[in-house]
Amino acid sequence: MSSEGKSWYKTCWRPSIAWSYLVICMFDFFLAPIGNAVFQASFYPTASFIPWVPITLGGGGLYHVSLCAIVGVTSWGRTQEKVRTIMNENANVPLPTPFAQPEKL
């Protein structure tokens, strides 16, 4: 529990999901293909090259669609929470007008 009474899980699950998705994508699309090529070139130089097939693209890429939807919708929701909080804090402050108000004589 943090000092504010909120748990870490409740306050940091959105960024942790986004960071884990980034790590999974980096592995599946950058590290694993390079590692696969280096491994095959080092240990099997005479064999035909077998390309890396991204694991997360199995099933039509449903993994990416679902995680992008989760991260996108929750980040939009968090933005709405922050805007609502700011609007509640500034409820008594008049909003600026786009045009200058003429001074009364």
PyMOL commands that set and color helices and strands:
alter all, ss='L'
color gray80, all
select helices_A, chain A and resi 8-43+55-57+62-89
alter helices_A, ss='H'
color red, helices_A
deselect
rebuild
show_as cartoon
